[in-house]
Amino acid sequence: MGLALLAAVSAAGASTLAPTSAFASKANDTLNIAWEREQPTLDYYFQNSREGIIINRHVWDCLLWLDPKSGEFKGLLAKSYKIVDDRTFEFEIREGVKFHDGTTLTADDVVGTIQFLTKPDTGKMQNQPVAWIDRAEKTGPNSVRIYAKDTTPLALLYLSADIPIYPMAYYDKVGPEGMGVKPIGTGPYKVTEVEPGKRIVFEKNADYFKGSPKGQPKIGKIVQRTIPDVNTQIVELASGNLDWIFKVPADQAEKLETLPNITVKPASTMRIGYLTFDAAGRSGENPFQKLEVRQAVAHAIDRQAIADNIVRGGSTVVHSACYPEQFGCTQDVAKYDYDPKKAKELLAKAGYPDGFKTDIYAYRDRNYLEPMIGYLSAIGIRTDLHFGKYAATRDAIRSSKVPFAFMTWGSGSVPDVDAITTVFFGGGPDDTSMDADVQKWLAEGASTMDEQVRKTAYAKALSKIADQAYWLPLFTYPTNYAMTKDLDWTPTADEIPRFFTASWQ
């Protein structure tokens, strides 16, 4: 129904698009945005959604800031920082920074936030970004040291994105429940209204501290509405009731591009699709334990055709077991071109001249998976699809029940190989190859802050993963953003919209 209505709006022409409504947002200095998922809480540490990450970036600040353009770490709430050694980090806290309630940020807020995060049994959902921290201590009126339990190459990334600093006097008083409905931070926007499940209103923080590497917010107000149906979002955008939406399906994005008041921006994200094989035989004896079978699958699927014609939006084929722009993600690895004849030869060499039947598990994007199943059928690999929810599919893999699966991974928007390759090849519950060499190299990369040593170790691991075809990396997942032409805003690969960088045209 949404597509039909959008088509009707498009066919009616620009005159029916209520331009006064479309321009009202700019005239009122109010950016109207929508996303589909309700937020159970606005307390960042007690949720784990993409939308929660977006809220975090606007309401709170971290000690550091990772510049999405340069990849450089800059001081945010920390005026300066120093890596004392691989396990010790020192920060000089900015003076004069105010929380939204008017209280002043102090070193005690930093230490108090860390102390809260390192407590066991708090119920927080954001555990991985803080699991590496041993303790924090105040070393001067405005200085703090944070100590790691062990060398953690992602420490600065976590401190720049996933560890926002809370006003501890307020948090001690209201707790997660209070912070969840009335969040207080130092960020460029403050929350002024919350209607649970319906809308959140953000207003520009007029007292946001000068010199922030985030820059100064330009748009006066942001109104977020929760609209679960994407077709409804699209129609509201086309009619001028919304200014910005994301995750627009490719076919709807193409229709929106025809409307004169709408701009569509497809952008790459860190999410990649991949096929994983039970090369270690955890699920029992299976064909994918043979290298030739895994290579046959790699040659059987025309990944470029799927990326160009089905995924679309600038999707690109991936060759390494990571997102190409992540730190350490070399693309200088074995590549498998589309060659069904070679695929059949490899199957025959492996002892399957007539192919075989296998279970395949998946949890999303059947429209991407179905052509892959067709390519496999063409070389004799017949599949029995088990399609379910993500958690059930993941748990089945971890329980050694899955020989073959189509999965995706977004790395939590962390621009480092350690956030993906180590997860799936480092010997943990998601490792389906259990290669001792790969595990050793990944451990080497994770045991030092030396970037060159890390790159060398990761290159060895990624090269062997590709040589052995433990995965078939498929393609990148783009996100289609659609917005009013009045808005000047640029997406980034981490899929985190930063509206504090936006302005009106």
ZAGU-895571 format. One record per residue (C-alpha): x, z, y. Coordinates in pm, whole numbers, plus 50000, padded with zeros to 5 digits. Example, Ala and Ser with C-alpha at 12.3 -4.5 7.8 and 13.67 -1.06 7.14 Angstrom:
<sites>
512305078049550/513675071449894/
</sites>
This chain:
<sites>
500005000050000/502875007850239/504494973750189/501184956050237/500544974650560/504074967450681/503584930650603/500354931350802/502114947651095/504864921451078/502404892551053/500454904951351/503514900251569/505404920651821/502394925252046/500724948151792/503664971851762/502524994752042/505694991852249/504665020252477/504675042952171/508015029052059/509565035552398/507985069752440/510725086952244/513385073852478/511255082052782/510725117552657/514335120952543/513045129952195/514445114751878/511765114351606/513255113051257/511875117250904/513125124650558/511275129050232/512295163150099/510975196650215/513665222250286/512975255250110/515275273150353/517435264650652/520125289450547/522865265250446/524335287650180/521055289949990/520265252949947/522115222649813/520355191849950/521615162550156/519125172250427/520555207350430/524015192850492/522615173550789/521075205050933/524345223650880/526375198551083/524035201951381/523245239151389/526595254151288/530275247651330/533155253051091/536695263651170/537885227551143/536485192751197/537355161950994/537175132051225/535155106051029/536965077451202/540605088551184/540415111850882/542345137451089/541655174751078/541055189851420/540395225051536/536695232451590/535915269751609/539615273651548/541605264251855/544555257951626/545505262551264/548615264751049/549255260550677/551565290150618/552015280850252/549945264749975/547715295549956/547675308750311/545935294150616/546065308750966/543555302151245/543495310151614/539815314151707/538515298452027/537535322552298/534255320452488/532225302052223/528595313452221/526065315051942/522585301852017/521345337452082/523955342252355/526335364452161/530035355852158/531865342751852/534675365951741/537265367451468/535045393851306/532325367451254/534825345651072/536085373550848/532545386450792/531305351950688/534145348350436/533595383550304/529915375950247/530735343250069/533235359449834/530775386249722/529395380749372/525675379849299/524465370749648/522275342949510/523965316349721/523875280649593/526985268349775/529545282249529/532155255249469/533255252349835/534075289649845/535175296949487/538815291249582/538915318549848/540485351849762/539975369850092/540185367850471/541715392350714/541855396451088/545505394951198/544975398151573/542225399351837/541535362051786/543445353351471/542405351551107/544195344550782/542405330650478/544085334550139/543405311849842/543365323449481/545465293249391/546635260849545/543515241749652/544115207049799/540495205249919/540735237950113/540865221350456/537975198450363/535845228050264/536795246450583/535795215950788/532395209750630/531035235350387/531895269150537/529955272550864/530565304651052/527575327551094/526865354251359/527355383851128/525565409951337/522455388051330/522885378950963/523355415250860/520065422651036/517855393850916/519595382750595/519125348950424/515355351050463/515615354250841/518345328350875/516235305250661/513435303250920/515305310851242/518875298651205/521465308251466/524765290051495/527235277151752/526485240151692/525485212151930/521775216551848/519675247851807/516465251151607/513525260451827/510555254751594/510045254851219/506865245351035/507865249650671/507425217550478/506305198250786/508705197251080/511825211551239/512495208951611/516075208751738/517015211252105/520315202552266/522585232552306/523245231152679/525965257552638/527835239452363/531515245952417/533545220552606/536395204752418/534585203752083/535835174351874/532195168251785/531615158652148/528665168952362/525115162052244/523335135952454/519755134552328/517645163652446/515415169752146/515235159651779/511955163351591/512255160651213/509145154751003/508915157250626/507175125950496/507545123550117/506365087350089/508945062150207/506295035550269/504545059050510/507855064650688/508345027250718/504905021050866/505335049551114/508695035551221/507235000651262/504365014251472/506655034551698/505825069751576/509305074251433/512715064351570/514935068151263/514665068950883/517115064450598/517245055850227/515065025350289/514775003649974/516454969750009/513254949049995/511564970150265/514734969250476/514604931250473/511004932050598/511874957250871/514654934650994/512014909251097/510404933351344/511564929451705/511724966651787/513664977251476/517354976951386/518414979951022/521934991950947/523114990850586/526135013050528/528345021050233/528185056250091/530505076049865/528025073349578/529085050149298/527365040048977/529205040548646/528765037048272/530305065348074/531265063247707/531705090747451/535255079947380/536135114447244/533385113246982/531775145247106/528325132547003/529585122746660/531145090746531/530105061646754/531295026346843/532505036947190/535405055647035/536995021146996/538805007247300/537704971547223/534034981647237/534444998347575/536314967947704/533604945147564/530964963647765/533164960548074/533424922748033/529754918347938/528194929748267/528194908648582/528614937448826/529064914449124/525714897449062/523944931049038/525624943749356/524844911949551/521324904849430/519764937849328/521584966749498/522324946249812/523014962050151/526734954650131/527244970349788/530714962849646/532114963349293/534294993649210/537264992548972/538645028048981/536865059948877/536375070449239/535065057749571/537645033849723/538005052150056/538585086349902/542055101049930/544125090549627/541685063949506/544005035249428/542365002249336/545584989849173/544194993948823/543054971848535/540064950748633/537424936348401/535914903448509/532584890548383/533434872148063/530754873947788/532794851847554/535694876047570/533264904947526/531994890147197/535554884647077/536394920947149/533304932946960/534304911946661/537834925846678/536384961046679/534434953446362/531064945346518/530714907246503/526924910646507/526884938546762/525214972346710/522424994646834/523045025147054/521205050947259/521725048647635/520775076447875/519935073248245/518055091448519/517615067148809/517525030948924/515925013548630/515974981448834/519794983048828/519924993648464/517594967548317/519844937448394/522784956848246/520764961947928/520064924547931/523764916047962/524554939347672/521824924047459/523354889747518/526544900447336/524684918747059/524564954647187/520964966147153/519934997647336/517355025147296/516805038947647/516345076147712/515235078348074/514725113048222/515515136048511/519065141448633/519435177448513/518185169148163/520455138648136/523485157948262/522785186448023/522445162347731/525885148047813/527365182747840/525735192547510/527505163747331/524325144547255/525015112447449/527145082847333/526545060747636/525005066547980/524385050948320/525045077148587/525955080248955/528045104449159/528255110149533/531185134749543/529235157649773/530515135250054/534035149349996/536555121750073/539025130849799/539575119849439/539505156149328/535765156449404/535015129849142/537815120148904/538785155948823/535125164748766/534755138548493/538255136548346/539775170748410/538745187048083/535485201948209/531985199048060/531515163748194/534745150048042/533745125447767/537235111647702/539295143747681/542575125547741/545395151147762/547615128747978/544845122448229/544015159448243/547705167748299/548075142948588/544865154548755/546035190548727/549325180448890/547435164349177/545355195549226/548315219449220/549985209949546/549245203049911/551935175749912/549995143449973/552555119849822/552825140149502/549045140449479/548765102749528/551365095949259/549655118849007/546205104949076/547445069049049/548745076248697/545425091648594/543285063948741/545475037148585/545075051448236/541325056848281/540995019848364/543395008148092/541425027547832/538055018347986/536885054447960/534415045448236/533055013048364/532805019048740/530024996448864/529304994049236/528915013849554/525535026349667/524685016350022/522115034550232/519815014450453/519115030950787/516285017951004/515775027851366/514365018251700/516484993851895/516555020152170/518925041651964/522705038651974/523895054751650/526505045351388/526385055751021/529395068750826/530345065350459/529755102150385/526005096250437/525755124550689/524015112851009/525565129251312/522885127651577/525085146551821/527015113751853/523835093851925/522465082752260/519765060352400/520585023952470/
</sites>
